[in-house]
Amino acid sequence: MAPELKLGHVVDWTGTTWKSRRGMKRIVPMEVLVLGLGRTGTMSMVEALRILGYNDVYHMSAAIANPPDFDMWKEAADAKFFGNGKPYGREEWDQLLGNCMAVTDFPTCAFSAELIAAYPHAKVVLTTRDPSKWYASVNSTFRVAFESRAFSLIGHLDPAFIGRMMSAVRSLWLGFFGVPDVQPCIVDTFVKHNEAVKAMTPPERFLEYRVGEGWERLCEFLGKEVPECEFPRINEANNFTLLLQKMMVGSIVRCAKTIGLYMAPVVVVGVAVYVGMSN
Protein backbone atom coordinates (compact mmCIF):
# COMPACT_ATOMS: atom_id res chain seq x y z
CA MET A 1 0.00 0.00 0.00
CA ALA A 2 1.37 3.42 -0.92
CA PRO A 3 2.41 5.62 2.03
CA GLU A 4 0.30 8.65 2.84
CA LEU A 5 1.72 12.16 2.98
CA LYS A 6 1.67 13.36 6.56
CA LEU A 7 0.22 16.86 6.87
CA GLY A 8 -0.23 17.04 10.63
CA HIS A 9 3.05 18.94 11.05
CA VAL A 10 2.37 21.48 8.33
CA VAL A 11 1.67 24.49 10.52
CA ASP A 12 2.47 25.36 14.11
CA TRP A 13 -0.47 27.67 14.71
CA THR A 14 1.26 29.40 17.64
CA GLY A 15 3.92 30.70 15.27
CA THR A 16 6.76 29.65 17.58
CA THR A 17 8.59 27.73 14.87
CA TRP A 18 8.31 30.41 12.20
CA LYS A 19 11.64 31.90 11.16
CA SER A 20 13.06 34.12 8.47
CA ARG A 21 15.47 32.37 6.12
CA ARG A 22 17.20 35.61 5.15
CA GLY A 23 20.93 35.34 5.66
CA MET A 24 20.94 31.55 5.77
CA LYS A 25 23.44 29.46 3.81
CA ARG A 26 23.20 26.22 1.84
CA ILE A 27 23.83 23.24 4.11
CA VAL A 28 23.09 20.37 1.70
CA PRO A 29 23.61 20.13 -2.08
CA MET A 30 20.67 20.82 -4.38
CA GLU A 31 20.38 17.58 -6.35
CA VAL A 32 16.95 17.42 -8.00
CA LEU A 33 14.71 20.11 -9.50
CA VAL A 34 11.21 18.81 -10.20
CA LEU A 35 9.87 21.64 -12.34
CA GLY A 36 6.45 20.47 -13.52
CA LEU A 37 3.61 22.73 -12.43
CA GLY A 38 1.52 21.95 -9.39
CA ARG A 39 -1.23 19.35 -9.91
CA THR A 40 1.10 17.07 -11.90
CA GLY A 41 1.67 14.63 -9.06
CA THR A 42 3.91 16.88 -7.00
CA MET A 43 2.77 15.53 -3.63
CA SER A 44 3.51 12.00 -4.78
CA MET A 45 6.92 13.20 -5.94
CA VAL A 46 7.66 14.68 -2.51
CA GLU A 47 7.12 11.31 -0.87
CA ALA A 48 8.93 9.43 -3.64
CA LEU A 49 12.02 11.64 -3.33
CA ARG A 50 12.01 11.23 0.42
CA ILE A 51 11.92 7.46 0.03
CA LEU A 52 14.92 7.75 -2.30
CA GLY A 53 16.88 9.62 0.34
CA TYR A 54 16.42 13.26 -0.64
CA ASN A 55 15.80 15.10 2.60
CA ASP A 56 13.77 18.29 2.90
CA VAL A 57 11.97 18.40 -0.44
CA TYR A 58 10.56 21.91 -0.88
CA HIS A 59 6.86 22.01 -1.78
CA MET A 60 4.19 24.66 -1.31
CA SER A 61 3.44 23.02 2.03
CA ALA A 62 6.95 24.00 3.20
CA ALA A 63 6.08 27.67 2.74
CA ILE A 64 2.77 27.12 4.52
CA ALA A 65 4.69 25.55 7.40
CA ASN A 66 6.91 28.64 7.61
CA PRO A 67 4.87 31.68 6.44
CA PRO A 68 7.85 34.10 6.40
CA ASP A 69 8.93 32.19 3.28
CA PHE A 70 6.07 33.88 1.45
CA ASP A 71 7.75 37.26 1.95
CA MET A 72 10.74 36.04 -0.07
CA TRP A 73 8.57 34.35 -2.71
CA LYS A 74 6.65 37.60 -3.21
CA GLU A 75 9.91 39.50 -3.39
CA ALA A 76 11.24 37.09 -6.03
CA ALA A 77 7.97 37.24 -8.01
CA ASP A 78 7.79 41.03 -7.91
CA ALA A 79 11.36 41.27 -9.21
CA LYS A 80 10.98 38.68 -11.96
CA PHE A 81 7.52 39.45 -13.26
CA PHE A 82 7.02 43.13 -12.45
CA GLY A 83 10.55 44.57 -12.40
CA ASN A 84 10.34 45.62 -8.75
CA GLY A 85 13.54 44.92 -6.86
CA LYS A 86 16.60 42.78 -7.44
CA PRO A 87 16.10 39.45 -9.26
CA TYR A 88 16.98 36.42 -7.18
CA GLY A 89 20.31 34.68 -7.83
CA ARG A 90 22.24 31.85 -6.23
CA GLU A 91 22.72 33.73 -2.94
CA GLU A 92 19.00 34.34 -2.45
CA TRP A 93 18.00 30.82 -3.53
CA ASP A 94 20.51 29.35 -1.08
CA GLN A 95 18.93 31.39 1.68
CA LEU A 96 15.40 30.26 0.84
CA LEU A 97 16.16 26.66 -0.20
CA GLY A 98 19.49 25.96 1.47
CA ASN A 99 18.20 23.11 3.62
CA CYS A 100 16.62 21.29 0.65
CA MET A 101 18.09 18.60 -1.58
CA ALA A 102 15.14 18.78 -3.99
CA VAL A 103 12.22 21.03 -4.93
CA THR A 104 8.83 20.47 -6.51
CA ASP A 105 5.46 22.19 -6.99
CA PHE A 106 4.57 25.86 -7.06
CA PRO A 107 6.14 28.33 -6.43
CA THR A 108 9.58 26.84 -7.25
CA CYS A 109 8.48 25.82 -10.76
CA ALA A 110 7.70 29.48 -11.52
CA PHE A 111 11.45 30.10 -11.33
CA SER A 112 12.65 27.19 -13.45
CA ALA A 113 15.21 29.14 -15.48
CA GLU A 114 16.66 30.77 -12.39
CA LEU A 115 16.99 27.49 -10.48
CA ILE A 116 18.49 25.61 -13.45
CA ALA A 117 21.08 28.38 -13.75
CA ALA A 118 21.72 28.55 -10.01
CA TYR A 119 22.21 24.78 -9.65
CA PRO A 120 23.91 23.61 -12.86
CA HIS A 121 24.65 20.14 -11.47
CA ALA A 122 21.11 19.36 -10.32
CA LYS A 123 19.05 16.92 -12.36
CA VAL A 124 15.77 18.19 -13.76
CA VAL A 125 12.53 16.21 -13.74
CA LEU A 126 9.55 17.65 -15.62
CA THR A 127 6.35 16.10 -14.28
CA THR A 128 3.57 16.28 -16.86
CA ARG A 129 -0.04 15.26 -17.46
CA ASP A 130 -2.76 15.85 -20.03
CA PRO A 131 -3.26 19.64 -20.25
CA SER A 132 -7.06 19.54 -20.09
CA LYS A 133 -7.03 17.26 -17.04
CA TRP A 134 -4.39 19.45 -15.44
CA TYR A 135 -6.55 22.54 -15.93
CA ALA A 136 -9.61 20.81 -14.50
CA SER A 137 -7.61 19.88 -11.41
CA VAL A 138 -6.27 23.41 -10.93
CA ASN A 139 -9.68 24.95 -11.53
CA SER A 140 -11.44 22.72 -8.99
CA THR A 141 -8.86 23.04 -6.21
CA PHE A 142 -6.30 25.82 -6.21
CA ARG A 143 -8.36 28.51 -7.93
CA VAL A 144 -11.56 27.74 -6.03
CA ALA A 145 -9.71 27.99 -2.73
CA PHE A 146 -7.68 31.12 -3.33
CA GLU A 147 -10.50 33.02 -5.01
CA SER A 148 -12.94 32.21 -2.21
CA ARG A 149 -14.47 34.80 0.11
CA ALA A 150 -13.36 32.64 3.02
CA PHE A 151 -9.70 33.19 2.25
CA SER A 152 -10.21 36.91 1.76
CA LEU A 153 -11.98 37.17 5.10
CA ILE A 154 -9.43 35.14 7.03
CA GLY A 155 -6.62 37.00 5.27
CA HIS A 156 -7.83 40.24 6.85
CA LEU A 157 -8.14 38.62 10.26
CA ASP A 158 -4.78 36.85 10.03
CA PRO A 159 -2.34 39.02 8.04
CA ALA A 160 0.69 37.24 9.53
CA PHE A 161 -0.23 33.95 7.84
CA ILE A 162 -3.15 33.82 5.42
CA GLY A 163 -2.73 37.47 4.49
CA ARG A 164 0.95 37.20 3.56
CA MET A 165 0.31 33.91 1.75
CA MET A 166 -2.48 35.43 -0.33
CA SER A 167 -0.31 38.43 -1.22
CA ALA A 168 2.50 36.19 -2.46
CA VAL A 169 0.19 33.83 -4.32
CA ARG A 170 -1.50 36.71 -6.16
CA SER A 171 1.87 38.05 -7.34
CA LEU A 172 2.98 34.58 -8.40
CA TRP A 173 -0.27 33.73 -10.18
CA LEU A 174 -0.61 37.02 -12.05
CA GLY A 175 3.08 37.08 -12.90
CA PHE A 176 3.29 33.51 -14.11
CA PHE A 177 -0.08 33.05 -15.83
CA GLY A 178 -0.76 36.67 -16.74
CA VAL A 179 -3.94 38.68 -16.27
CA PRO A 180 -6.25 36.75 -18.66
CA ASP A 181 -7.99 34.29 -16.34
CA VAL A 182 -9.50 32.02 -18.97
CA GLN A 183 -8.80 28.40 -19.80
CA PRO A 184 -6.98 28.83 -23.15
CA CYS A 185 -4.47 31.28 -21.66
CA ILE A 186 -3.76 29.14 -18.59
CA VAL A 187 -3.44 25.92 -20.58
CA ASP A 188 -1.20 27.68 -23.09
CA THR A 189 1.07 28.77 -20.24
CA PHE A 190 1.20 25.17 -18.99
CA VAL A 191 2.26 23.88 -22.42
CA LYS A 192 4.80 26.66 -22.98
CA HIS A 193 6.29 26.13 -19.53
CA ASN A 194 6.89 22.45 -20.27
CA GLU A 195 8.45 23.28 -23.63
CA ALA A 196 10.70 25.93 -22.08
CA VAL A 197 11.98 23.67 -19.30
CA LYS A 198 12.84 20.99 -21.82
CA ALA A 199 14.56 23.46 -24.13
CA MET A 200 16.68 25.07 -21.41
CA THR A 201 17.93 21.85 -19.80
CA PRO A 202 20.87 19.83 -21.16
CA PRO A 203 19.51 16.43 -22.32
CA GLU A 204 21.74 14.47 -19.94
CA ARG A 205 20.19 16.33 -16.98
CA PHE A 206 16.56 16.09 -18.14
CA LEU A 207 13.73 13.59 -17.63
CA GLU A 208 10.14 14.11 -18.71
CA TYR A 209 8.07 11.96 -16.42
CA ARG A 210 4.52 11.03 -15.49
CA VAL A 211 3.98 9.93 -11.92
CA GLY A 212 1.91 6.93 -13.00
CA GLU A 213 4.99 5.39 -14.65
CA GLY A 214 6.32 4.12 -11.32
CA TRP A 215 9.89 3.83 -10.06
CA GLU A 216 12.01 2.41 -12.88
CA ARG A 217 12.67 5.37 -15.19
CA LEU A 218 12.91 7.81 -12.31
CA CYS A 219 15.40 5.69 -10.38
CA GLU A 220 17.50 5.01 -13.47
CA PHE A 221 17.69 8.73 -14.17
CA LEU A 222 18.59 9.62 -10.58
CA GLY A 223 21.02 6.73 -10.18
CA LYS A 224 19.05 5.16 -7.33
CA GLU A 225 18.04 1.58 -6.66
CA VAL A 226 14.36 0.80 -7.13
CA PRO A 227 12.72 0.67 -3.67
CA GLU A 228 10.86 -2.43 -2.60
CA CYS A 229 7.78 -0.40 -1.70
CA GLU A 230 5.08 0.68 -4.13
CA PHE A 231 5.47 4.11 -5.73
CA PRO A 232 3.45 6.58 -3.62
CA ARG A 233 0.23 7.69 -5.26
CA ILE A 234 -1.20 10.46 -3.12
CA ASN A 235 -4.61 11.87 -3.92
CA GLU A 236 -3.67 15.52 -4.35
CA ALA A 237 -7.24 16.80 -4.29
CA ASN A 238 -7.99 15.09 -0.97
CA ASN A 239 -4.72 16.21 0.58
CA PHE A 240 -5.22 19.74 -0.72
CA THR A 241 -8.64 19.83 0.96
CA LEU A 242 -7.14 18.54 4.20
CA LEU A 243 -4.43 21.17 4.04
CA LEU A 244 -7.00 23.94 3.51
CA GLN A 245 -9.00 22.71 6.48
CA LYS A 246 -5.96 22.75 8.73
CA MET A 247 -4.93 26.19 7.51
CA MET A 248 -8.31 27.85 7.87
CA VAL A 249 -9.52 26.27 11.09
CA GLY A 250 -6.14 26.82 12.73
CA SER A 251 -6.01 30.41 11.52
CA ILE A 252 -9.53 31.12 12.82
CA VAL A 253 -8.68 29.66 16.24
CA ARG A 254 -5.42 31.60 16.42
CA CYS A 255 -7.18 34.84 15.49
CA ALA A 256 -9.84 34.27 18.13
CA LYS A 257 -7.18 33.79 20.80
CA THR A 258 -5.21 36.84 19.67
CA ILE A 259 -8.01 39.31 19.05
CA GLY A 260 -10.24 38.29 21.96
CA LEU A 261 -13.69 36.97 22.65
CA TYR A 262 -15.37 40.15 21.41
CA MET A 263 -14.41 39.01 17.91
CA ALA A 264 -16.27 35.72 18.32
CA PRO A 265 -19.09 36.74 15.93
CA VAL A 266 -16.54 37.45 13.18
CA VAL A 267 -14.88 34.11 13.81
CA VAL A 268 -18.24 32.36 13.57
CA VAL A 269 -18.85 34.08 10.23
CA GLY A 270 -15.45 32.91 9.07
CA VAL A 271 -16.24 29.34 9.99
CA ALA A 272 -19.61 29.54 8.26
CA VAL A 273 -18.05 30.85 5.07
CA TYR A 274 -15.37 28.17 5.23
CA VAL A 275 -17.95 25.40 5.67
CA GLY A 276 -19.93 26.78 2.76
CA MET A 277 -16.83 26.75 0.58
CA SER A 278 -15.89 23.19 1.51
CA ASN A 279 -19.32 21.68 0.80
ZAMARGU-4260 file (C-alpha; in steps of 0.2 Angstrom, whole numbers, plus 5000, padded with zeros to 4 digits):
<rodrens>
0) 5000/5000/5000 | 5007/5017/4995 | 5012/5028/5010 | 5001/5043/5014 | 5009/5061/5015
5) 5008/5067/5033 | 5001/5084/5034 | 4999/5085/5053 | 5015/5095/5055 | 5012/5107/5042
10) 5008/5122/5053 | 5012/5127/5071 | 4998/5138/5074 | 5006/5147/5088 | 5020/5154/5076
15) 5034/5148/5088 | 5043/5139/5074 | 5042/5152/5061 | 5058/5159/5056 | 5065/5171/5042
20) 5077/5162/5031 | 5086/5178/5026 | 5105/5177/5028 | 5105/5158/5029 | 5117/5147/5019
25) 5116/5131/5009 | 5119/5116/5021 | 5115/5102/5008 | 5118/5101/4990 | 5103/5104/4978
30) 5102/5088/4968 | 5085/5087/4960 | 5074/5101/4953 | 5056/5094/4949 | 5049/5108/4938
35) 5032/5102/4932 | 5018/5114/4938 | 5008/5110/4953 | 4994/5097/4950 | 5005/5085/4941
40) 5008/5073/4955 | 5020/5084/4965 | 5014/5078/4982 | 5018/5060/4976 | 5035/5066/4970
45) 5038/5073/4987 | 5036/5057/4996 | 5045/5047/4982 | 5060/5058/4983 | 5060/5056/5002
50) 5060/5037/5000 | 5075/5039/4988 | 5084/5048/5002 | 5082/5066/4997 | 5079/5076/5013
55) 5069/5091/5015 | 5060/5092/4998 | 5053/5110/4996 | 5034/5110/4991 | 5021/5123/4993
60) 5017/5115/5010 | 5035/5120/5016 | 5030/5138/5014 | 5014/5136/5023 | 5023/5128/5037
65) 5035/5143/5038 | 5024/5158/5032 | 5039/5170/5032 | 5045/5161/5016 | 5030/5169/5007
70) 5039/5186/5010 | 5054/5180/5000 | 5043/5172/4986 | 5033/5188/4984 | 5050/5197/4983
75) 5056/5185/4970 | 5040/5186/4960 | 5039/5205/4960 | 5057/5206/4954 | 5055/5193/4940
80) 5038/5197/4934 | 5035/5216/4938 | 5053/5223/4938 | 5052/5228/4956 | 5068/5225/4966
85) 5083/5214/4963 | 5080/5197/4954 | 5085/5182/4964 | 5102/5173/4961 | 5111/5159/4969
90) 5114/5169/4985 | 5095/5172/4988 | 5090/5154/4982 | 5103/5147/4995 | 5095/5157/5008
95) 5077/5151/5004 | 5081/5133/4999 | 5097/5130/5007 | 5091/5116/5018 | 5083/5106/5003
100) 5090/5093/4992 | 5076/5094/4980 | 5061/5105/4975 | 5044/5102/4967 | 5027/5111/4965
105) 5023/5129/4965 | 5031/5142/4968 | 5048/5134/4964 | 5042/5129/4946 | 5039/5147/4942
110) 5057/5151/4943 | 5063/5136/4933 | 5076/5146/4923 | 5083/5154/4938 | 5085/5137/4948
115) 5092/5128/4933 | 5105/5142/4931 | 5109/5143/4950 | 5111/5124/4952 | 5120/5118/4936
120) 5123/5101/4943 | 5106/5097/4948 | 5095/5085/4938 | 5079/5091/4931 | 5063/5081/4931
125) 5048/5088/4922 | 5032/5080/4929 | 5018/5081/4916 | 5000/5076/4913 | 4986/5079/4900
130) 4984/5098/4899 | 4965/5098/4900 | 4965/5086/4915 | 4978/5097/4923 | 4967/5113/4920
135) 4952/5104/4928 | 4962/5099/4943 | 4969/5117/4945 | 4952/5125/4942 | 4943/5114/4955
140) 4956/5115/4969 | 4969/5129/4969 | 4958/5143/4960 | 4942/5139/4970 | 4951/5140/4986
145) 4962/5156/4983 | 4948/5165/4975 | 4935/5161/4989 | 4928/5174/5001 | 4933/5163/5015
150) 4951/5166/5011 | 4949/5185/5009 | 4940/5186/5026 | 4953/5176/5035 | 4967/5185/5026
155) 4961/5201/5034 | 4959/5193/5051 | 4976/5184/5050 | 4988/5195/5040 | 5003/5186/5048
160) 4999/5170/5039 | 4984/5169/5027 | 4986/5187/5022 | 5005/5186/5018 | 5002/5170/5009
165) 4988/5177/4998 | 4998/5192/4994 | 5013/5181/4988 | 5001/5169/4978 | 4993/5184/4969
170) 5009/5190/4963 | 5015/5173/4958 | 4999/5169/4949 | 4997/5185/4940 | 5015/5185/4935
175) 5016/5168/4929 | 5000/5165/4921 | 4996/5183/4916 | 4980/5193/4919 | 4969/5184/4907
180) 4960/5171/4918 | 4952/5160/4905 | 4956/5142/4901 | 4965/5144/4884 | 4978/5156/4892
185) 4981/5146/4907 | 4983/5130/4897 | 4994/5138/4885 | 5005/5144/4899 | 5006/5126/4905
190) 5011/5119/4888 | 5024/5133/4885 | 5031/5131/4902 | 5034/5112/4899 | 5042/5116/4882
195) 5054/5130/4890 | 5060/5118/4904 | 5064/5105/4891 | 5073/5117/4879 | 5083/5125/4893
200) 5090/5109/4901 | 5104/5099/4894 | 5098/5082/4888 | 5109/5072/4900 | 5101/5082/4915
205) 5083/5080/4909 | 5069/5068/4912 | 5051/5071/4906 | 5040/5060/4918 | 5023/5055/4923
210) 5020/5050/4940 | 5010/5035/4935 | 5025/5027/4927 | 5032/5021/4943 | 5049/5019/4950
215) 5060/5012/4936 | 5063/5027/4924 | 5065/5039/4938 | 5077/5028/4948 | 5088/5025/4933
220) 5088/5044/4929 | 5093/5048/4947 | 5105/5034/4949 | 5095/5026/4963 | 5090/5008/4967
225) 5072/5004/4964 | 5064/5003/4982 | 5054/4988/4987 | 5039/4998/4992 | 5025/5003/4979
230) 5027/5021/4971 | 5017/5033/4982 | 5001/5038/4974 | 4994/5052/4984 | 4977/5059/4980
235) 4982/5078/4978 | 4964/5084/4979 | 4960/5075/4995 | 4976/5081/5003 | 4974/5099/4996
240) 4957/5099/5005 | 4964/5093/5021 | 4978/5106/5020 | 4965/5120/5018 | 4955/5114/5032
245) 4970/5114/5044 | 4975/5131/5038 | 4958/5139/5039 | 4952/5131/5055 | 4969/5134/5064
250) 4970/5152/5058 | 4952/5156/5064 | 4957/5148/5081 | 4973/5158/5082 | 4964/5174/5077
255) 4951/5171/5091 | 4964/5169/5104 | 4974/5184/5098 | 4960/5197/5095 | 4949/5191/5110
260) 4932/5185/5113 | 4923/5201/5107 | 4928/5195/5090 | 4919/5179/5092 | 4905/5184/5080
265) 4917/5187/5066 | 4926/5171/5069 | 4909/5162/5068 | 4906/5170/5051 | 4923/5165/5045
270) 4919/5147/5050 | 4902/5148/5041 | 4910/5154/5025 | 4923/5141/5026 | 4910/5127/5028
275) 4900/5134/5014 | 4916/5134/5003 | 4921/5116/5008 | 4903/5108/5004
</rodrens>
